[in-house]
Amino acid sequence: MTSAPRPVAADRLADEIAGVVDEAAAACSHVLRVAVDGHPAASPGGFADGLVDPLRLRGRPVLRVSAEWFLRPASLRFERGRTDPDAFYDDRLDVAGLQRELLDPLGPHGSGLYLPTLWDPETDRATRAQYEPAPAGAVLILDGTLLLGHGLPLDLTVYLRLSAGARQRRVSEDERWALPAYVRYEREVDPERTADVLIRLDDPRHPALSFPTR
């Protein structure tokens, strides 16, 4: 049952979500794997960054990782063209690599040794990052777009919702080609209902919070 959207002061939102994350981490026997998902115009990376300090103030070590470092090679991402929305949806993320190198090692049966980056999309080469040990009681904050619906082993998911109209208003003309991918995402994955935490951000000055799966 979905809770009714509740207005939250914009300057209190990160702290409130950090409280939700901290509570979940306290009940978790491994690193809590949190995803912050949303259209780039909703700034999932910026929102994820904003959770770091509130969590550390609560005594939580934070592993801050972006899915942008787990993309597939350009030859695969752009095999159907650079402005194909279905290719953007299907071919962009290295789901297997993300799970193998980051999410599984931090899970209940993992080694605790994870890769913070795998592939550099600028150089289109492996980053050659070293494996790092996760501290006890840590939380992983992973940001990205179109993350849900892949079956990734995530313990808590936060979806930053923008309506179709808000997406249209906030993207530049040369980014509009990707918008159909998000229409498909809503139709096939329904992130508003499948995420654990839903934040409505059509007006970022007046966000609203709800819990779809509670």
Secondary structure, 3 states (H helix, E strand, C coil): CCCCCEECCHHHHHHHHHHHHHHHHHCCCCCEEEEEEECHHHCHHHHHHHHHHHHHHCCCCEEEEEHHHCECCHHHHCCCCCCCHHHHHHCCECHHHHHHHHHCCCCCCCCCEECCCCEECCCCEECCCCCEECCCCCEEEEEECCCCCCCCCCCEEEEEECCHHHHHHHCCHHHHHHHHHHHHHHHHCCHHHHCCEEEECCCCCCCEEECCCC
